[in-house]
Amino acid sequence: MPNAIITSTSFTGDGTQIFFINKLNTAMLAAGFSLIHSYATAGNETRVWQYVADANKTYGKAIIEAQFTSSSNMNIAGYSSYNPATSTGLNKSSLVAKGITLNLSGSIDTCNHPECRGILITLSGSNRGFLGYFRPAIVPIYWDENNYPCFWIDGITQAWNSANLQSASSLRPSMAISAGLTKISATVANTDNGNKRAAFPASLTGNGATLFDFSSDCILAAANGMNNLDTINNEYTLFDGAPNTFARFAIRTSGSLI
């Protein structure tokens, strides 16, 4: 797979929804999404983005909506399909509510990679969550995308090691309701490998079972004391929701391709 392309931009909000959501839109386009609908209801802005991962499958596309419900709250949701003419989608996922302070400064980190595509929004030093999707390099046989999409979304202010990812649509296998990256307690260097930070394969687990494995482009790495976008072993870049004491998600940005 290609190396991930990660970029970062800073901004200072002007207190309006349109300023903030236009910043999100610019970053989502940079991550590879297309804007398929834009509208406002009662002064509250909504944007809907799509990424087609497999045009040969009925549900081989990710559809993600960001919708303001007030001047300080935005909901994130996913759909299996969407009709821009009626501003409605089918099989809506569970809503993730996000508190937004529109006049604060912040940053948007963008990741463009087939397995992690989207943006990490940070306001005034506090991580606010992820707008985008996670997806395996190889979709499991049991997960037929002619029956349901295989994308996972998040909006919780935590690292993804916690079980806070959810299926991007209510149309899904029965066991695929919520999931997270397996927690691994790894906070020190690997003395058997030239003191490089320990790294482990990343998997998405739910209900006590592995739902799918990522490729070697995605890892969990010992990242104690590190910040988001720091590099791991000169090959991977941290792209995670928040610091914690467990290994954190990182994605390949240089080095060997697979």
Buried (B, 14 or more C-beta within 10 A) or exposed (E): BEBBEBBBBEBEBEEEBEBBBBBBBBBBEBBBBEBBBBEEEEEBBBBBBBBEBBEEBBBBBBBBBBBBBEEEEBBBBBBBBBEBEEBEBEBBBBBBEBEBBBEBEBBBBBBBBBBBBBBBBBBEEEBBBBBBBBBBBEBEEEBBBEEBBBBBBBBBBBBBBBBBBBBBBBBBBEEBBEBBBBBBEBBEBBEEEEEBBBBEEBBBBBEEEEBBBBBBBBBBBBBBEBEBBBBBBEBBBBBBBBBBEBBBBBBBBEEEEE
